[in-house]
Amino acid sequence: METEIIPNKIKINKKELILSEAATLFKEKGFGGTSMRDLGEKVGMEAASMYNHIKSKNEILELICFKIANQYISQLQEIENTNQSFQEKLNAIIGLHVQLIIEDAASVSVANNDWKYLSEEKKNQYKQIRKSYEKSFANIIEQGMKSGEFKKMNVSVALFTMLSSLRWIELWYKPSREITPQELEEDLKTLLMNGLNN
């Protein structure tokens, strides 16, 4: 039994390693500028050997993009389903963005910037997930305005101002900055929520 389990575990770990290193390379060199040979050198494998774990560079991109998109969607749904106030829900969404960027900055960067290289079919699926996320996010803002927790303003302006600010973290934040992840999260909450709160 053990001889069956160990190879599978090694295979899964190799695949995770490939995806992790690919995200780093895509962030540094861009999807188009990264070859399977580059990736093979990074993970210490022959390019041919990597095809035992992964079908293609396009599949790697799909797996990275949809992993991040599905994380955002599933965690947003959890936040939506709580009995928290709309202020608390928005605070939790800000925290979610900071947390994902701190934990997996390279993958978030790829999902934000390289999704346009997905095949047409996958690109359309990805866009639908993004639209669904933005719609749910906007709904929390709109409901908060209706309840009187937030100032009345154009919902799209509020939504995309917040999203632009949150997506910017991925470009700017690195551990060497003189700010902890907790401080970053608190500062963002203060800036973004003060513009909305009544």
HELIX and SHEET records of a PDB file:
HELIX    1   1 GLU A    2  LYS A   29  1                                  28    
HELIX    2   2 MET A   36  VAL A   43  1                                   8    
HELIX    3   3 ALA A   47  MET A   50  1                                   4    
HELIX    4   4 LYS A   57  GLU A   80  1                                  24    
HELIX    5   5 PHE A   86  GLU A  103  1                                  18    
HELIX    6   6 ALA A  105  ASN A  113  1                                   9    
HELIX    7   7 TRP A  115  TYR A  117  5                                   3    
HELIX    8   8 GLU A  120  SER A  147  1                                  28    
HELIX    9   9 VAL A  155  TRP A  172  1                                  18    
HELIX   10  10 PRO A  181  ASN A  194  1                                  14    
END                                                                             
